[in-house]
Amino acid sequence: MPKKTGIFDVSIKAEVLKPKTEITKGMDAEKALQIIHRQMMLNGYRERTLNDYNLIFNLFLEAMNVKHLEEITVNTIYQWLDSMNVSASTKSTRLKCLKAVLSKCFNNGWIQSKFWLTIQIKLDKKVKPGAKENDLNVLLSLLDSSTFIGLRDAVAILTLYKTGVRINTLGQIRECHIDFANGLLNLEGSIMKNHKHLKLPLDEQLIELYRVLIEQNQKIRTYYKQDNDFLFITRRGGKINSRSTNNAISKQLTKYAKEYNLPNINPHAIRRAYAKSLYDKGANIALISKALGHSNLAVTTQYLDLEVDEVAENLRDYL
């Protein structure tokens, strides 16, 4: 005899309530990174940037055992940061790389919100002073410009100080980037950190030194059978490593600073000195920022390293 059903009884098949055997996990994290890597290559990102993004994102995936993008949350990111036994500045750098990759995942539609924007690492930023012009002049006077290395390093120092280019860009400057007729350094976006084309004026001293250096470069390349047109080359005619940590000129500056007891002589300090020199000559911050290739004016103001009294005195002019 069939069971009577009341008004509150529900008729439903039992299998409807059974859990699904397959759960969609979303985009595979490693596959997402591969796609982003190809996209960045096509957009002209530097090899160093590509390597940094790949390294940091893979370290995150491995440390947190993440397989799919949907597994990445605020908690997993904080757990990853807490697991590091490194300085706050290193954590901040790694977090910046991770955020950059996640932003590209968002742009591709694989992540629905930028939840990572709330994650910050507090840093007590110490302003690094620029190199002193007098120290640079002392160094230049001590270099033996009658030797190839002495000449190369002297021209490199003056290029850093008079154009403000980064040490990574310096190693990628080619002879074709020098516009002798118009006195310009014509830097294409592919060798710039911000990927933007930039033209910088050259004075007569640099133009003449470039002519001399190019002549010596050709002798070196011919002797060692090298085929390139880089402005700054190694003692055997090869390309200088563009990475600042393994750059021949950067290493030379470190050696000179120790040998001649000259404090704060390094590529970044010289670049800051360039910014301060422009400011002292009356250039406004927006112009200086453009010359340095900065995307943020706040970074430019840090470069200037203005004294408290100097700020007050300059502000007085606007009262």
C-alpha positions as CSV (number, residue, x, y, z in Angstrom):
1,M,0.0,0.0,0.0
2,P,1.6,3.3,-1.1
3,K,2.7,5.8,1.6
4,K,0.5,8.8,1.8
5,T,2.2,12.1,1.4
6,G,1.2,15.1,3.5
7,I,1.3,18.7,2.5
8,F,4.7,19.2,4.1
9,D,6.4,16.2,2.5
10,V,8.9,16.8,-0.2
11,S,9.4,14.6,-3.2
12,I,13.0,14.7,-4.4
13,K,15.4,12.2,-5.8
14,A,18.2,11.3,-3.4
15,E,21.0,11.7,-6.0
16,V,20.2,15.4,-6.3
17,L,21.6,15.9,-2.8
18,K,24.7,13.9,-3.4
19,P,28.0,16.0,-3.6
20,K,29.4,16.4,-7.1
21,T,32.4,14.3,-7.7
22,E,34.2,17.0,-9.8
23,I,34.8,20.5,-8.5
24,T,36.0,23.2,-10.9
25,K,39.2,24.6,-9.6
26,G,39.6,27.5,-11.9
27,M,42.8,28.6,-13.6
28,D,45.9,26.6,-13.0
29,A,48.4,28.9,-11.3
30,E,51.5,27.7,-13.2
31,K,49.6,27.9,-16.5
32,A,48.5,31.4,-15.7
33,L,52.2,32.4,-15.0
34,Q,53.2,30.9,-18.4
35,I,50.6,33.0,-20.2
36,I,51.5,36.1,-18.3
37,H,55.2,35.5,-19.1
38,R,54.4,35.4,-22.9
39,Q,52.3,38.5,-22.7
40,M,55.0,40.4,-20.9
41,M,57.6,39.3,-23.5
42,L,55.4,40.6,-26.3
43,N,55.0,43.9,-24.4
44,G,58.8,44.3,-24.3
45,Y,59.4,43.7,-20.6
46,R,63.1,43.4,-19.6
47,E,64.5,39.9,-19.1
48,R,65.4,40.8,-15.5
49,T,61.8,41.8,-14.7
50,L,60.5,38.6,-16.3
51,N,62.9,36.5,-14.3
52,D,62.0,38.3,-11.0
53,Y,58.3,37.8,-11.5
54,N,58.7,34.1,-12.4
55,L,61.0,33.4,-9.4
56,I,58.9,35.2,-6.8
57,F,55.6,33.8,-8.0
58,N,56.9,30.2,-8.2
59,L,58.4,30.6,-4.7
60,F,55.0,31.6,-3.4
61,L,53.2,28.7,-5.1
62,E,55.8,26.2,-3.7
63,A,55.8,27.7,-0.2
64,M,52.0,27.8,0.1
65,N,51.4,24.6,-2.0
66,V,49.1,26.6,-4.2
67,K,47.9,24.9,-7.4
68,H,45.0,27.1,-8.6
69,L,44.5,30.9,-8.5
70,E,41.3,30.6,-6.4
71,E,43.4,29.2,-3.6
72,I,45.3,32.5,-3.2
73,T,43.8,34.7,-0.5
74,V,44.8,37.4,1.9
75,N,45.5,34.8,4.5
76,T,47.8,32.7,2.2
77,I,49.8,35.9,1.3
78,Y,50.2,36.9,4.9
79,Q,51.2,33.3,5.8
80,W,53.8,33.4,3.0
81,L,55.2,36.8,4.3
82,D,55.3,35.5,7.9
83,S,57.3,32.4,6.8
84,M,60.2,34.5,5.4
85,N,63.2,35.1,7.6
86,V,64.3,38.2,5.7
87,S,64.3,42.0,6.2
88,A,61.1,44.0,5.8
89,S,62.5,45.7,2.6
90,T,63.1,42.2,1.0
91,K,59.5,41.2,2.0
92,S,58.2,44.4,0.4
93,T,60.1,43.7,-2.8
94,R,58.8,40.2,-3.0
95,L,55.2,41.3,-2.2
96,K,55.5,43.9,-5.0
97,C,56.4,41.2,-7.5
98,L,53.5,38.9,-6.3
99,K,51.1,41.8,-6.6
100,A,52.2,42.6,-10.1
101,V,51.5,39.0,-11.2
102,L,48.1,38.9,-9.5
103,S,47.2,42.3,-11.1
104,K,47.9,40.7,-14.5
105,C,45.7,37.7,-13.5
106,F,42.9,40.2,-12.7
107,N,43.4,41.9,-16.0
108,N,43.0,38.5,-17.8
109,G,39.7,37.9,-15.9
110,W,41.0,35.0,-13.9
111,I,40.6,36.7,-10.5
112,Q,37.4,38.7,-9.7
113,S,38.8,41.3,-7.2
114,K,42.1,42.9,-6.2
115,F,42.0,41.7,-2.7
116,W,45.7,42.0,-2.3
117,L,45.7,45.8,-2.4
118,T,45.0,45.9,1.3
119,I,48.2,44.0,2.1
120,Q,51.1,46.4,3.0
121,I,54.4,46.2,4.7
122,K,55.5,49.1,6.8
123,L,59.0,50.3,6.0
124,D,61.1,53.0,7.7
125,K,62.6,54.4,4.5
126,K,66.0,55.9,4.9
127,V,66.8,58.5,2.3
128,K,70.0,57.7,0.5
129,P,72.0,60.8,-0.2
130,G,73.5,61.5,-3.6
131,A,77.2,61.5,-4.4
132,K,79.0,64.8,-3.8
133,E,80.2,66.7,-6.9
134,N,83.6,67.3,-5.2
135,D,84.0,63.5,-4.6
136,L,83.2,62.8,-8.3
137,N,85.7,65.4,-9.4
138,V,88.4,63.9,-7.1
139,L,87.7,60.4,-8.5
140,L,87.9,61.7,-12.1
141,S,91.2,63.3,-11.4
142,L,92.6,60.1,-10.0
143,L,91.6,57.9,-13.0
144,D,94.3,57.2,-15.6
145,S,92.5,58.1,-18.8
146,S,95.5,57.0,-20.9
147,T,94.4,53.4,-20.3
148,F,91.3,51.9,-21.8
149,I,89.7,51.0,-18.5
150,G,90.5,54.4,-17.0
151,L,89.0,56.2,-20.0
152,R,85.9,53.9,-20.1
153,D,85.2,54.4,-16.4
154,A,85.7,58.1,-16.5
155,V,83.2,58.4,-19.5
156,A,80.8,56.1,-17.7
157,I,80.9,58.3,-14.5
158,L,80.3,61.5,-16.5
159,T,77.5,59.8,-18.4
160,L,75.8,58.8,-15.1
161,Y,76.3,62.2,-13.6
162,K,75.3,64.3,-16.7
163,T,72.4,62.2,-17.9
164,G,71.1,60.3,-14.8
165,V,70.7,57.0,-16.7
166,R,70.4,53.9,-14.6
167,I,73.4,51.5,-14.5
168,N,71.3,48.8,-16.3
169,T,70.6,51.3,-19.1
170,L,74.2,52.4,-19.3
171,G,75.4,48.9,-20.2
172,Q,72.9,48.8,-23.1
173,I,73.7,52.1,-24.7
174,R,74.9,51.6,-28.3
175,E,76.8,53.9,-30.5
176,C,73.7,54.4,-32.6
177,H,72.0,55.9,-29.6
178,I,74.3,58.9,-29.8
179,D,73.0,61.7,-32.0
180,F,76.3,63.6,-32.5
181,A,74.7,66.1,-34.9
182,N,72.1,67.3,-32.4
183,G,74.0,66.5,-29.2
184,L,71.5,64.0,-27.8
185,L,71.4,60.6,-26.2
186,N,68.5,59.0,-28.0
187,L,67.4,56.1,-25.7
188,E,64.8,53.7,-27.1
189,G,62.1,52.3,-24.8
190,S,63.5,48.7,-25.0
191,I,66.5,49.6,-22.8
192,M,64.5,51.8,-20.3
193,K,63.0,50.6,-17.1
194,N,59.7,52.3,-17.9
195,H,59.8,51.2,-21.6
196,K,59.4,54.8,-22.7
197,H,61.6,56.5,-25.3
198,L,63.7,59.3,-23.8
199,K,66.0,61.9,-25.3
200,L,68.7,63.5,-23.1
201,P,70.9,66.5,-24.0
202,L,74.7,66.0,-24.1
203,D,77.3,68.7,-23.5
204,E,80.4,69.2,-25.7
205,Q,82.7,67.4,-23.2
206,L,80.6,64.2,-23.3
207,I,80.3,64.3,-27.1
208,E,84.1,64.6,-27.5
209,L,84.7,61.8,-25.0
210,Y,82.3,59.5,-26.8
211,R,84.2,60.0,-30.0
212,V,87.5,59.1,-28.3
213,L,85.9,56.1,-26.5
214,I,84.3,54.7,-29.7
215,E,87.7,54.9,-31.4
216,Q,89.3,52.9,-28.6
217,N,86.4,50.5,-28.5
218,Q,87.0,49.6,-32.1
219,K,90.6,48.8,-31.4
220,I,89.7,46.6,-28.5
221,R,87.0,44.8,-30.5
222,T,89.2,44.3,-33.5
223,Y,92.0,42.8,-31.4
224,Y,89.7,40.4,-29.5
225,K,87.5,39.7,-32.6
226,Q,84.3,40.9,-31.0
227,D,81.3,42.1,-33.0
228,N,79.1,44.6,-31.2
229,D,78.4,48.4,-31.1
230,F,78.0,48.9,-27.3
231,L,79.4,52.2,-26.0
232,F,80.7,50.6,-22.8
233,I,82.4,47.3,-23.2
234,T,84.7,45.0,-21.2
235,R,88.4,45.0,-21.4
236,R,88.1,42.2,-23.9
237,G,85.5,43.9,-26.0
238,G,82.4,42.1,-24.8
239,K,79.1,43.4,-23.6
240,I,78.9,44.6,-20.0
241,N,76.5,42.7,-17.8
242,S,73.5,45.0,-17.5
243,R,72.5,43.7,-14.1
244,S,73.7,46.2,-11.4
245,T,74.8,43.4,-9.1
246,N,77.3,42.0,-11.6
247,N,78.1,45.1,-13.7
248,A,81.8,45.7,-14.5
249,I,81.5,49.5,-14.1
250,S,79.5,49.2,-10.9
251,K,82.3,46.9,-9.5
252,Q,84.9,49.4,-10.6
253,L,83.1,52.2,-8.7
254,T,83.0,50.0,-5.5
255,K,86.7,49.4,-5.9
256,Y,87.5,53.1,-6.4
257,A,85.4,54.1,-3.4
258,K,87.4,51.8,-1.2
259,E,90.8,52.5,-2.8
260,Y,90.5,56.3,-2.6
261,N,88.3,56.4,0.6
262,L,85.5,58.2,-1.2
263,P,82.1,57.6,0.5
264,N,78.9,57.1,-1.4
265,I,80.3,56.5,-4.8
266,N,78.0,54.1,-6.6
267,P,75.7,54.3,-9.7
268,H,72.6,55.0,-7.7
269,A,74.2,57.8,-5.7
270,I,75.5,59.4,-8.9
271,R,72.0,59.2,-10.4
272,R,70.7,61.0,-7.3
273,A,73.5,63.6,-7.6
274,Y,72.3,64.2,-11.2
275,A,68.7,64.9,-9.9
276,K,70.0,67.3,-7.2
277,S,72.2,69.1,-9.7
278,L,69.1,69.7,-12.0
279,Y,67.1,70.9,-9.0
280,D,69.9,73.3,-7.9
281,K,70.0,74.8,-11.4
282,G,66.3,75.6,-11.2
283,A,64.6,72.6,-12.9
284,N,61.2,71.8,-11.5
285,I,60.4,68.4,-10.0
286,A,58.1,67.4,-12.9
287,L,60.9,68.0,-15.4
288,I,63.4,66.1,-13.2
289,S,61.0,63.2,-12.8
290,K,60.7,63.0,-16.6
291,A,64.4,63.1,-17.1
292,L,64.9,60.3,-14.6
293,G,62.1,58.2,-16.2
294,H,60.1,58.1,-13.0
295,S,56.4,57.3,-13.1
296,N,55.8,58.7,-9.6
297,L,56.8,62.2,-8.4
298,A,57.1,60.9,-4.9
299,V,60.1,58.9,-5.9
300,T,61.7,61.9,-7.5
301,T,61.3,64.0,-4.3
302,Q,63.2,61.2,-2.4
303,Y,66.0,61.5,-4.8
304,L,66.4,65.2,-4.1
305,D,67.2,64.6,-0.4
306,L,66.4,68.2,0.5
307,E,67.5,69.6,3.8
308,V,64.8,70.9,6.2
309,D,66.2,74.5,6.1
310,E,66.4,74.3,2.3
311,V,62.7,73.3,2.0
312,A,61.7,76.2,4.3
313,E,63.8,78.7,2.4
314,N,62.4,77.6,-1.0
315,L,58.8,77.7,0.3
316,R,59.3,81.2,1.5
317,D,59.4,82.4,-2.1
318,Y,55.8,81.3,-2.5
319,L,54.3,83.0,0.6
